[in-house]
Amino acid sequence: MAMRMPSEKSEGLWADWIWFPQGHGWADLKDHDGKVFPKAEDLWATIPIAFCFLVIRQIFERTIAIPLASLLGVSDKRRVCAAPNPILESYFCNTSKYPAQSALETLSKQTGCSVRQVQRWFRRRRNQDRPNKLKKFREASWRFIFYLLAFFAGLAVLVDKPWFYDMEQMWHGFPKMSLLPSQYWYYMIELGFYISLLFSVASDVKRKDFKEQIVHHVATIALISFSWLVNYIRAGTLIMLVHDASDYLMESAKMFNYAGWRRTCNFIFTVFAAVFIITRLIILPFWIIHTTWVYPLTLYPPFLGYYFFNGLLFVLQALHVFWAGLIVRMVIKFLPGSDIVEDERSDKEETESEDDETDGERREKAKNGYMQNGHTLHNNNRSKTD
């Protein structure tokens, strides 16, 4: 993406007919008569903002998240480290973290250890690589505070705007809609935050939907950036607000889950599930996307930019349906009485009592669940709240 606003005579990728309806173009977005319009070079501001978020996050986690975790009683079980063993370490790093029975027997002969000892070594070694609760709590608390502030800031930005109540107003005067200072900062901060998440994804806790998270971040960054370039800002602010409406609830549910406040976690998670379904499976597709996909055709003939923008929205909507399935599965599981809320996307730490299990026994327990402390834990079907 060239970080400059194309001229009205631009051809090729930036041709007017690609990104704007007939009769409109980049010339409509030139500042005039005291009116300011979005410009491509404005997006450069999101890079330093993203780095500022990374720095602020480190300060926040050390000065606020860690003391808060201690206050709420977040604690980890003591982990027993695997003893140094070059042969097993090489197999763990280069071949598999979950050796088959035949491999266990071979490694047993090579190391002079019993099969049970080799199983125990691999179990402890896998546990060493799993993030502890404190790290998860720190990440969740950082995202919680941002999404909470972003939601109410977005609400303050939009509550007095006519397109907040009548979404067809988002196309009134398009594309010659001047930029408001509140819209500028709302966009730059949101985009900077998502870029910071993309920068930190390698060091953050990796979950089973890691690839979906990457797709989500990239699609969100592309959607926000593109909507800025072609002045779909009214639609963009509504989309960002809808996303922030449920995210802070999910992160707070995670925080209480790590702290062991099961009832509080389950209650917040239920509220989160309801808000998620209402905002992302009802309001977003049937109100916002309807207004960006169906309503514009009553005003303009379709153009490529229209298809590109809505295509990104459909990608996000598909991810929402995927995550909604995980959320509903979790709600169904814990409502009957289980007070354990775990993450469908995270690996569960293995215990020493599992050392003697065969692969077949582990698969059977993963399929049916197993009893611990009087509650059924679903080993491979965990919720979105970890």
Protein Blocks (a to p, Z undefined) as FASTA:
>chain_A
ZZbdcdfkbghjllmklmpcehiafklmgceehiacddfklmmmmmmmmmmmmmmmmmmm
mmmmmmmmmmnopacdddddddddfklmmmmmmmomcdcfklmmmmmmmnopafklmmmm
mmmmmmmmpccfklmmmmmmmmmmmmmmmmmmmmmmmmmpfklmmmmlmmgopakbccdf
klmmmmmmmmmmmmmmmmmmmmmccdfklmmmmmmmmmmmmmmmmmmmnopmmmmmmmmm
mmmmmmmmmmmmmmmmmnopaklmmmmmmmmmmmmmmmmmmmmmmmmmmmmmmmmmmmbc
cdfklmmmmmmmmmmmmmmmmmmmmmmmmmmmmmnopacdcdfkbccdddfklmmpcfkl
mmmmmmnopaeehiacdfklccfkZZ
